[in-house]
């Protein structure tokens, strides 16, 4: 399918690896000029080289922390008027909510709620003026199915979801859409890190823990980053202009609910 976005400019936050990189790859494959972002310059440069050679489009690496004003300024200096914005950022580590300090809570809300809102504030009016804009926020399946220990991540991302639900309706008539993708268990470095930690705690092999986790998912497997990226790219396409304010849960059927 021709997504109709060749030549568009995209900013993809936290995209040197994992789901962010998969989204950048799918957009580059669709013909977009892509600004990718991360805090590790070596990983980011490697990702930029890989994506540009794969898709044959311009890929601009920006080393920055998107949660900071300086990081956001760097991204927008590289791409002052993006047509597409993919908000993404790592979540706080698993922790008993009793152990959270006020500063940790503030940092979590900034990283997983405020930073995305701040970037949207900066790009949305030019998108409306140009009559094209696609904003996709990578949140988490825990927005719909909160997990104990990830309370801060779930709360901040749910806050972002509610905040933008109203905003999305105010710009829909300008051909600007805002949607969220809620990933479940995807085969990424982060998931592998979690599996390794669980294996250590339970005295089991990583393969055994991974098999047990996959077996608990109706699809009986983990998602692949590429299929996540493809879903993101579709939401950014010209074909998705009538989809806005929605939460696309991609979890292999793990959330057992009709709505």
Phi, psi and omega in degrees: 000132173281116184282349176074023182237015177301133181090348177288157180252133185230142169250126178240111182284150177048063191233023177280346180198176173063214185292326177297316178296322179297322178293317178299319180297316181294322179289321177296319179297329178280358176100011180278148166279127190239132169262120178253161191215146174187175180256347179259107187298323181293314179295323181292316179297320179296319179295318180298316179297316180297312184291319181292322179289327180289314188257343179071026178240169180286126178235121185249116178275135177231113177280115184191155171262110186294346180280352182254152176301323180294320179295318178295321178297320179296318179298314183284340173289324179285332181214084187298328182227076180290145173272336184227134176231122175251110178273130182203144176196150178294148180267164177295152181292160177298132182201142175300131185300336179293338183271351184289130174272165178301318181295321177296321177294317178298315180298320180295318179292321178297313185292322189249003176222298188296319183300317179296317180297318181297318178295320178297319177305323185279336186250345193287322182293316174300324176299315180297321180294325180274354179064033172201130175193138177229120178240124178234128178253124176274110181253245181193152174300338180292349173297322179266333183225076184302143179245133176301133183102334175251030186298319181293315177299312181299316183293315181294318181288325175294324176297318177298317180301312181292320181301314186276348180300319178285319180301318183304322183287340182277346183239003183300326181285353178260012183063036175243123182244148176230119179224165180236141172247130184250096181283143170267228182274109177245147184285083181234173177301323182295316178297317181298323177296319178295319179296320179297317180295317179296321179298318178296316182294324184265354181068033179242168176282156179298319179299320180293316179296318179297318180296319179295318180294316180296323181294337180280351180264133181307324179286350178061032177196169172271154176286157176259143178305324182298320180289330174294313179301321180296320178294319178298314181299322179296318179296338178271355187279170176290339182282349185254022185291345180259011178247114178207151180070025186250159178241107181268107180273120179239094187218018179067021179087013186293325177281116185268087181202153180274341183230000000 
